[in-house]
Structures are given as structure tokens and as C-alpha cells.
């Protein structure tokens, strides 16, 4: 069995959280999930910003799907990055469903959203990436916005080739900032420890890199989260930030990991914390798939996730 079950774990988690993506109002979130036995894969979209079919993944995980497709269709290893850039344009650029929503999407900071737009939402990092391609014919990626696109792009590639130099190139192709690179690599190293059977991979990472300058801030922030292990997860996520940006999204994910015993409970917990649940779910889902294997992902959830058929063929 290949390690692509780890990417499956990320994809299923993202799709499970997606109908409640970007619900920042805790009162509204409580109302949406009240009395429900299952809060995953809600049939009716509750995201206030955009609406896509339940079972589809958010734009974060879709970056990973583009990389996965690129890996499947590229014969020469040296062509992967070049083809990935082309496929990013095809999937997110002019003519795509993402691009069709661009005019309204650009207004989101200027207007009060009354109803979600129909179709997917393009992320700032990807938008900047495409704009840079059109202007310079090269991808430089977003420099100001810190989102999970870099990790989602790098995860399938990491499962195929874990060369750190190449991983950095992949991350920076869609998220060109030091903070994106650092936190995405930290996630991948934690995933690697879990995949190799380390039951305490978060603490192992801290111990292993405590004197490492590159991961100094990451280690410092993990220690902060560990000190709050006994605190309520929703409160901890609110403290560090419910948005998509680093380091908050990373710290919220770490808290979900260290306070959960399995895939299902960790993802439900992640969703209940609100905000950008999809960015956190991608890391949390891939972590538990790495640690506990394919069987820890609920089979009913796998069936409900639309991109899984393509991934399962390679597991």
C-alpha cells in the first residue's frame, strides 16, 4: 500500500468540514449544528461566502488535487513543477469555475455578504500566483497572505518524493513566503514521524528541532499549545485565531491533534471550532491517516467525498 492514504485523509477531512467553512459567528455555528447527530457533510451549505456541492473539497485541498493529478500524468520527474504550474492555471485560472466568481470575490472586503456566491472561492495565494504568471510568465506566489495552499500542494508530492529542496520549490510555487514554507515543512515532518509509527510525534518534533534556527518559531508555538492541552478546544482556537493564516491555523490544528484519539473525533472537534476549519482539517486529517492508517478514516466519509475515487486507485 502506498502512502497516498495520507492525502486521502486530508481530502476526506476537508470535504467533511466544507459545508461549514468560514462560519466565524459562534452563535450561527451553534444553531447550524444543534441537535444534529452528524455535523460532517451537511447536505445544506452553511458557508456564508460560497456554496459548492457537498462532497466537493475547498480550494485549499483542490490545490493538492491538482498536484496529485500532475503526479499521475507526468512521466519525467523533472517536469512535475512545470506541469503543476500549467495545471494550476487550468484549474483556477481564466475559464475555470473559480475564475468566473472573481469579480464578486474581489469585493469581499468592501461589501457585507448577504448570501454565498454559487461555485468555488479562489484563495488569495492562488489569485496572486495566477496574476504573477500573467504578468511575468513565472510563478512567485503570494507574499503577504499566509494560507494552507503550500502544505496542500506539497503533501501529495511529499508522499511521492520527500526531497526537502524540491518540497520548498513546490510550496513556494503557490505560497511564496518564508512563513508558508516553514510551517508547511514542519507539518510534513510531523506527518513523517506519525507515518513511521511515532505515537508522540508532536513532542518528538519539539525535542528534535528545539535548537534548530529554522524551526525556532514553530517549536515555540507548539510549546504554547502544549501548555494549553487541558483547555477547551474552541477557546484555544479562538485565542490563536480562527482564520486561515499562520501561525494560528497551525496552532489550532496541533491542539486538535494532541487532544484527540482518532480521526473522527479530531475532525468533528476541528469543525466545531469554526472559522477556517478546512485549512486545519487538511493537516489534522492527514496526521491521523498517517498515524493510524486508512482504517481510521470512516468508510462512510470516504464514500461521501467526491475526489476519493481517483486517490483510492493509487493506494
Secondary structure by P-SEA (a helix, b strand, c coil): cccaaaaaaaaaaaaaaccccccccaaaaaaaacccccccccccccccccccccccccaaaaaaaaaaaaaaccccccaaaaaaaaaaaaacccccccccaaaaaaaccccccccccccccccaaaaaaaaaaaaccccccccccccaaaaaaaaaaaaacccaaaaaaaaacccccaaaaaaaaaaaaaaaaaaacccaaaaaaaaaccccccaaaaaaaaaaaaaaccccaaaaaaaaccccccaaaaaaaaaaaaacccaaaaaaaaaaaccaaaaaaaaaaaaaaaacccccccaaaaaaccaaaaaaaac
